[in-house]
Amino acid sequence: MSGVSIMQSKWQVEDAAPEHVPKILALFKEVFGQEMSEAHWDWKYGNGRGAGVIVHEDGDLIAYFGGMERRILFNGTPATAFQCGDSMVARKHRGTLSKKGPFFLSVASFLDRYLGHGRPYLISYGFPNERAMCLAERLGMYTQIGNLFEIYWAAEPSPQFHAVPFDFDDRAHRKALDELWHSMAEQFSGRAIGVRDLEYLSYRYRDHPSHAYLIHLVSDRSAKRVIGIVIARKTENRLILVDFLGRQQEFRDLVRYAKRLASEQDCPEMFGWMTDLDCHLISGTGENREKLPLRLPLGVYREGLDPEEIRDRWFFMCGDSDFM
């Protein structure tokens, strides 16, 4: 844990508030070259779903770091984690990469206020690019606790499944979801996994302001036995396998159905994410795995959960991010 005072700087740090949102969205556009709508921002941060800090200089907002709450099960026990979601620094300040720079101030200030023993969140996670991960490691803010692989499949028709769009208002569909999530949670009871219940699926996928998702309830060919729920998104000519719910022994069938869905959507290829520890659960499905994994971080700026307690324990897919 760093002993550097995060307040000894020419820049000022404070909690992000609603009145800062227009400037944060302007900074987002400057940094990433695209706009985030107010509706998308509210989906992520509204009604107490998230928190963040800003760094400013003479009234100019020059950095932001924040993210969203996520209900999880950790060793079978409900907990609330923090998903680091947005990190941005104005272009003219990106060269200041020391422990007195705006990047460090934004991340360290947030972790100091929100993460660790006696703070709102004990566990954090995120999906930073390699540049941000290396910088945060060098500054003593993150440590790696796992790997996430990008996996590709060729689309492939299959007659062995029966599937219908998931109806959030249908009692039988809701009951199936509840049973699937209960079974999945039991099988990951010694791990860390994001909750995938009706409330979460409704918010994350049905109510998303920017993306349209294909959410299908999948059964065997006879339609008598439910296999799981597949969540996918079409983007250009590829299908993203975003998420699924089901029993581990049926993960391969869920992937095979998703490959069929890719074919039905005229997508020659499908890709998705899977944590290194769980790749064996979808082996034999015609998968091709990227050799270089995405590295998973844990915030360590403050004393909190020992990294060894969470190392190689997460289950993640694309949908566990906020941007896929």
Residue pairs with C-beta under 8 A, 6 or more apart in sequence:
1 140
1 300
1 301
1 302
1 303
2 99
2 108
2 139
2 140
2 141
2 301
4 99
4 100
4 108
6 13
6 104
6 105
6 108
6 109
6 112
7 13
8 100
9 100
9 105
10 57
11 55
11 56
11 57
11 62
11 63
11 102
11 105
12 55
12 56
12 57
13 53
13 54
13 55
13 105
13 106
13 109
14 53
14 54
14 56
15 51
15 52
15 53
15 54
15 113
16 24
16 51
16 52
16 53
16 54
16 64
16 66
20 54
20 61
21 38
21 41
23 54
23 61
24 41
24 52
24 54
24 61
24 64
25 35
25 36
25 38
25 41
26 61
27 61
27 62
27 63
27 64
27 88
27 90
28 35
28 36
28 64
28 86
28 88
29 35
29 36
30 90
30 91
31 88
31 89
31 90
31 91
32 88
37 209
37 210
39 209
39 210
40 209
40 210
42 209
43 207
43 208
43 209
44 50
44 68
44 85
44 86
44 322
45 51
45 52
45 66
45 68
48 69
49 68
49 69
50 66
50 67
50 68
50 69
50 85
51 66
51 67
51 110
51 114
51 120
52 64
52 65
52 66
52 67
52 86
52 110
53 64
53 65
53 66
53 106
53 109
53 110
53 113
54 61
54 63
54 64
54 106
55 61
55 62
55 63
55 64
55 102
55 105
55 106
55 109
56 62
60 90
61 90
62 89
62 90
62 93
62 102
63 88
63 89
63 90
63 93
63 102
63 103
63 105
63 106
64 86
64 87
64 88
64 106
65 84
65 86
65 87
65 88
65 106
65 107
65 109
65 110
66 85
66 86
66 110
67 82
67 83
67 84
67 85
67 86
67 124
67 126
67 322
68 82
68 83
68 85
68 322
69 80
69 81
69 82
69 83
69 121
70 80
70 81
70 82
70 83
70 194
70 195
70 320
71 78
71 79
71 80
71 81
71 194
71 195
71 200
72 78
72 79
72 80
72 81
72 123
72 192
72 193
72 194
72 195
73 79
73 185
73 188
73 189
73 192
73 193
73 195
74 81
74 123
74 192
74 310
75 189
75 190
75 191
75 192
76 185
76 189
76 190
78 195
79 122
79 123
80 120
80 121
81 121
81 122
81 123
81 124
81 125
81 192
81 194
82 114
82 115
82 120
82 121
82 123
82 124
82 125
83 124
83 125
83 126
83 320
83 321
83 322
84 124
84 125
84 126
84 128
84 297
84 299
85 126
85 322
85 323
87 103
87 106
87 107
87 128
87 132
89 102
89 103
89 106
90 102
93 101
93 102
94 103
96 102
96 103
97 103
97 104
97 135
97 139
98 104
99 108
99 139
103 135
103 139
104 139
104 141
107 136
107 139
107 141
107 301
108 139
108 141
108 301
111 124
111 141
111 299
111 301
111 302
112 301
112 302
113 119
114 120
114 121
115 121
115 122
115 124
115 299
115 301
115 302
115 304
116 122
116 301
116 302
116 303
116 304
117 302
117 303
117 304
119 302
119 304
122 304
122 305
123 192
123 298
123 304
123 305
123 310
124 297
124 298
124 299
125 296
125 297
125 298
125 314
125 316
126 296
126 297
127 148
127 294
127 296
127 321
128 136
128 142
128 297
130 295
133 142
133 144
133 295
133 297
136 142
136 297
137 143
137 144
137 297
140 300
140 301
141 299
141 300
141 301
142 297
142 298
142 299
142 300
143 297
143 298
143 300
143 307
144 295
144 296
144 297
144 298
145 296
145 297
145 298
145 307
145 310
145 311
145 312
145 313
145 314
146 275
146 276
146 277
146 295
146 296
146 311
146 312
146 313
146 314
147 275
147 276
147 293
147 294
147 295
147 296
148 273
148 274
148 275
148 276
148 293
148 294
148 295
148 296
148 316
149 273
149 274
149 275
149 276
149 279
149 289
149 290
149 293
149 294
150 271
150 272
150 273
150 289
150 290
150 293
150 294
151 271
151 272
151 273
151 274
151 279
151 282
151 287
151 288
151 289
151 290
152 269
152 270
152 271
152 287
152 288
152 289
152 290
153 241
153 255
153 258
153 259
153 262
153 269
153 270
153 271
153 285
153 286
153 287
153 288
154 259
154 268
154 269
154 270
154 286
155 239
155 259
155 260
155 262
155 263
155 267
155 268
155 269
155 270
156 256
156 259
156 260
156 262
156 263
156 286
157 260
157 263
157 264
158 256
158 257
158 259
158 260
159 221
160 220
160 221
160 253
160 256
161 218
161 219
161 220
161 221
161 227
161 253
161 256
161 257
161 260
162 218
162 219
162 220
162 221
162 222
162 223
163 216
163 217
163 218
163 219
163 230
163 257
163 261
164 216
164 217
165 214
165 215
165 216
165 217
166 173
166 177
166 201
166 215
166 216
166 217
166 229
167 173
168 174
168 198
168 201
168 202
168 206
173 217
174 198
176 217
176 226
176 229
177 197
177 198
177 201
177 229
177 245
178 197
178 198
179 226
180 226
180 228
180 229
180 245
180 246
180 247
181 195
181 196
181 197
181 245
183 246
183 247
184 193
184 196
184 245
184 246
184 247
184 248
185 193
185 195
187 247
187 248
188 315
190 313
191 313
191 314
191 315
192 310
192 313
192 314
192 315
193 314
193 315
194 200
194 315
194 316
194 320
196 243
196 245
201 215
201 229
201 231
204 319
205 213
205 215
205 231
205 242
205 243
205 319
206 213
206 215
211 233
212 233
213 231
213 232
213 233
213 242
214 230
214 231
214 232
214 233
214 234
214 261
214 265
215 229
215 230
215 231
216 229
216 230
216 231
216 232
216 257
216 261
217 226
217 229
218 226
218 227
218 228
218 229
218 230
218 253
218 254
218 257
219 225
219 226
219 227
220 227
227 246
227 250
227 253
227 254
227 257
228 244
228 245
228 246
228 247
228 250
228 253
228 254
229 244
229 245
229 246
230 241
230 244
230 254
230 257
230 258
230 261
231 242
231 243
231 244
231 319
232 239
232 240
232 241
232 242
232 258
232 261
232 262
232 270
233 239
233 240
233 242
233 324
234 240
234 265
234 267
237 266
237 267
237 268
237 269
238 262
238 267
238 268
238 269
238 270
238 271
239 258
239 261
239 262
239 265
239 267
239 269
239 270
239 271
240 270
240 271
240 272
240 318
240 324
241 255
241 258
241 270
241 271
241 272
241 317
241 318
242 272
242 317
242 318
242 319
242 324
243 317
243 318
243 319
243 320
244 251
244 254
244 258
244 317
246 253
246 254
248 281
251 281
251 282
252 281
252 282
252 283
252 284
252 285
255 282
255 285
255 287
256 285
258 270
258 272
259 270
259 285
259 286
262 268
262 269
262 270
272 317
272 318
273 294
273 316
273 317
273 318
273 324
274 281
274 282
274 316
274 317
275 296
275 314
275 315
275 316
276 293
276 312
277 312
277 313
277 315
278 315
279 289
296 314
296 316
298 305
298 307
298 310
300 307
318 324
